[in-house]
């Protein structure tokens, strides 16, 4: 939902250039192989391998297109067992990238990118994570860092345009204020995904 909020509403209005980065719940949470969460965490980790394979040979936009296609199939279609080769070809990418799902050699790249994000926010977080330029503000440690990150926002629906932009601007303000750390309230509703989005194909964003 946070991705849809950013992509559908905020990015066009705030002229954002987005780089999509991986975070592996398999690597972060380390579920026991006997856990009910292990199988799904392993599957999504393998999808991240495919995304890094795409990133290596394509432009960043292709990573986004694959993320969007995968997210649509999982969250709108309720399908975690879809064919990765089919997902790739449906958006104009080479089906051969699907072989990366079984190639552990991609895990180092996933770890490097994931750790760079967690270094901005700490380990006691989940997803989504958002990072942006600090714009010269003081870091939490008193130095000057070029990037700042935050866990969230966790939303269950995309607000209207006015509220979406207020939410974004407020989040950016809080992120850039030294000493600010956390806001929290208990979630009492499930995500409302809305209509199934169309596949992006080879369209540029």
Long-range contacts (C-beta under 8 A, 24 or more apart in sequence): 1-155, 1-156, 1-157, 1-158, 1-191, 1-192, 1-193, 2-128, 2-130, 2-152, 2-153, 2-154, 2-155, 3-67, 3-68, 3-71, 3-128, 4-158, 4-193, 4-194, 4-197, 5-153, 5-155, 5-158, 5-159, 5-164, 5-167, 6-130, 6-168, 7-68, 7-205, 8-158, 9-158, 9-159, 9-161, 9-164, 9-165, 10-164, 10-165, 10-168, 11-205, 13-161, 13-165, 14-165, 14-168, 18-64, 19-60, 20-51, 20-60, 20-63, 20-64, 20-67, 21-113, 21-114, 21-116, 21-117, 21-129, 22-48, 22-51, 22-52, 22-110, 22-113, 22-114, 23-114, 23-117, 23-118, 23-127, 23-129, 24-48, 24-110, 24-111, 24-114, 25-127, 27-107, 27-110, 27-111, 27-114, 28-114, 28-118, 40-80, 43-80, 43-81, 45-110, 46-84, 46-101, 46-102, 47-84, 47-101, 48-106, 48-110, 49-100, 49-101, 49-103, 49-106, 49-107, 49-110, 50-84, 50-88, 50-97, 50-98, 50-100, 50-101, 52-100, 52-106, 52-109, 52-110, 52-113, 53-97, 53-100, 53-103, 53-106, 54-88, 54-93, 54-97, 57-94, 57-97, 58-93, 61-204, 61-205, 62-93, 64-200, 64-205, 65-91, 65-92, 65-93, 65-200, 65-201, 65-202, 65-203, 66-91, 66-93, 68-197, 68-199, 68-200, 69-199, 69-200, 72-196, 72-197, 72-199, 75-191, 75-193, 76-193, 76-196, 76-197, 77-196, 90-199, 90-201, 91-199, 91-200, 91-201, 91-202, 92-201, 92-202, 117-149, 120-147, 120-148, 120-149, 121-149, 121-150, 121-151, 125-151, 126-151, 127-151, 128-152, 128-153, 128-154, 130-171, 130-175, 132-172, 132-175, 134-176, 135-176, 137-176, 137-177, 137-178, 138-178, 139-178, 140-178, 140-179, 148-175, 148-176, 149-175, 150-174, 150-175, 154-187, 156-187, 156-189, 156-190, 156-191, 156-192, 157-191, 157-192, 157-194, 158-194
